Amino acid sequence: MHYVSAEGLGKSYGIKPLFDNISFHIESGDKIALIAKNGTGKTTLLKILAGKEKAESGKLWISKDINVVFFEQDPQFQEELSILDNIFHHPNPVTRAIKLFEEASETENTDLLMDSIEQMDHLNAWDFDAKVKQIFSRLNIEHLVQPVKTLSGGQRKRVALARTLMDVSFGSGEAFLIMDEPTNHLDIEMVEWLENYLNQQNITLLVVSHDRYFLDNVCNEIWEMDRSDVFTYKGDYENYLEKKAARIESELASIDKAKNLYRKELEWMRKQPKARTTKSKSRQDAFYVVESKAKQNLDEQNLTLQMKMSRLGGKIAEFKKVNKSFGDKTILKGFDYTFKRGDRIGVVGKNGAGKTTFLNMLQGIEPPDSGKINIGETIVFGYYSQTGLVVKEDLRVLEYVKNIAEHFPLADGGSLSAAQFLNLFLFPPDKQYTYISSLSGGEKRRLFLLSILFRNPNFLILDEPTNDLDLPTLAVLENFLLDFQGCLVMVSHDRYFMDRMVEHLFVFEGHGVVKDFPGNYGIYQQWLKNKDSEEATEKKPAPPPVEIKEMVMNASPKAKLSFKEKRELELLEKEISELNREKELITEKLHADTVNYDSIQQLSQRFTVITETLQTKEYRWLELSEMA
């Protein structure tokens, strides 16, 4: 099915065009990653496709039979309303019933709960509610009746993502999902769950993301916006880099030929008398075409710096028996570590585990409850925080950098002016005199990174450095960090970035436990899989369902179930009974003489699904029964 057609789309802000005359088509089932430098109009293009903005030129056609769902970088909510009200905003009987049930369960309103259960039964909405619960659980969304205005930035992004996934599930028509940096503010486990979720859904996807593993795992096609054109590459990110390099090499050869021809034609043009009317009009036209091609600039700007790093002394930083808690929540429990020259440490763990608190303690921003944190006298911290730039936005970019320093020292004894330094960070002269308020989100993050490095640190602390940076900037930032001689500690959900940058991990496992793991994130993930596999083989086989039920029936009563859990237990008993009946019927059919080969295959597949589903539901039934 044909979803979208765009021909000659153009959009500009002021006199500078963001993009001009771009064309593309999107078909059902496409899963496309959109890549471009910051400030070239990626987000604007997504907003045009989502109907949030209009193109200034060109034609755009979107099928009326599809459900267009847009996940924005800066989501908008009805601030006074609750999380539930914002997520379940569809005028749909099923969503209204689920919202009522979740609200009644949260508030333990008995009358409302009974009414909502009747509606759920009538609409057969329990399967949908199970999907909702999975999304809430995986995205760690709790306290559903609290107003959205009370949420932190990360919580707001997760609520917006839940709302988006609900819109995909409950909207009318096939889903065309448009996502702008969906992995920001998600921990690694959430990102991996989102990958699996998107792969299981029957959706068409257009996504902007800096997370290269996410792009590889979700998308099968990459689009690059470059010089008002869209280049299409089938396959993964590595294939895109190879094909792009080949394309640029071919174009450079073509430009070299055009330059040679241009010099010859320029000499011919200069020799022609202005008054002569017999000059070839076609040759003049051809000259301007050649001139345009010869003056193309395909040079990739690179972020390369040989910085003169402040000297590292013998003592860097050490934690001695450090403890830290907030109320009942323990962040660190007797943590010991002595930092060494050249340490490259990644900090991983679930959201809320205390990663940012640890970074703040390292810098002395947050004191420990007990224990000692000693920092060497020569240490100069450079802290790239999630908050980003905190500055008056009526400043021009160049003024902001000059307020830090006029010059930047280099390793060879020379220096760079503020303007030269900005140019290295992909801020050309015309950008240097614009106001900070006019920069895109990614450009502001790049300027913030520039300001950190301009202070010449020898101990870099990076808290989610990849958020809102474009992939070209990330690639050159990685190259710079690989050459950085000081200490590096970073928190990042970008697995590709972590795998390249760090040599061992601090894994925040919760309850104050921090595991020092030797290796990058990819090695840690493989270690976890091997560990889980070994533990699974050591476990005894699970007892059959009949034995499970007998064990529960003979068990003594325990904690009282909530209204919600009682209802779930009743439904599980009904579902287990129905699944067992279906399993018996399939067994009878498989043993019948009249069954053909195709039917055997279909029945066998269904038998496997029922067996797995029964096992899951019986264990949940066991859990609830023990609680009862």
Order of alpha helices (4+ residues) and beta strands (2+ residues): beta-beta-beta-alpha-beta-beta-alpha-alpha-alpha-alpha-alpha-beta-alpha-beta-alpha-beta-beta-alpha-alpha-beta-beta-beta-alpha-beta-beta-alpha-beta-beta-alpha-alpha-alpha-beta-alpha-beta-alpha-beta-beta-alpha-alpha-alpha-alpha
